[in-house]
Amino acid sequence: MDNVINIKNKRAAHEYFLLQEFTAGIQLTGTEIKSIREGKATIADAYCTFKGEELFVINMHVSEYTHGTYNNHDPKRERKLLLTKRELRKLQSKVQERGFTIIPVLLFINDKGLAKLTISLAKGKHYFDKRETLKKKDIQREMDRSHE
């Protein structure tokens, strides 16, 4: 494949401490995978939640497929994530602790042509943590400039 699809959640690292990453498959319909292959998806406002034993991604926006007919999908529908039982149990026990959440970090197409979602166990940052992160970025940028 010549066109690589990597849809990032740029806000994630700013809003959260990303603790542990998992790669999950996504249950999609035919028109959804076609839209993702065209790069027409957004995960900026998305988050993951458990319904019973299963993990779902909520608010992931996949634009309707341009050549889709009446079979087209709902852009904001809940999509089931495919993980091993062990990974699901681990995530579920962590999410029950206070302050932990699961957020999508990266949506990509693997070399077999399947859509995968990198999700991360995350803990929300406070306002002062965000300021600290911005300061570190600025300092790093200044150091990079001075070395050129």
Buried (B, 14 or more C-beta within 10 A) or exposed (E): EEEEBEBBBEEBBEBBBBEEEBEBBBBBBEBBBBBBBEBBBBBBEBBBBBEEEEBBBBBBBBBBBEEBEEEBBEBEBEBBBBBEEEBBEBBEEBBEEEEBBBBBBBBBBEEEEEBBBBBBBBBEBEEEBEEEBEEEEEEEEEEEEEEE
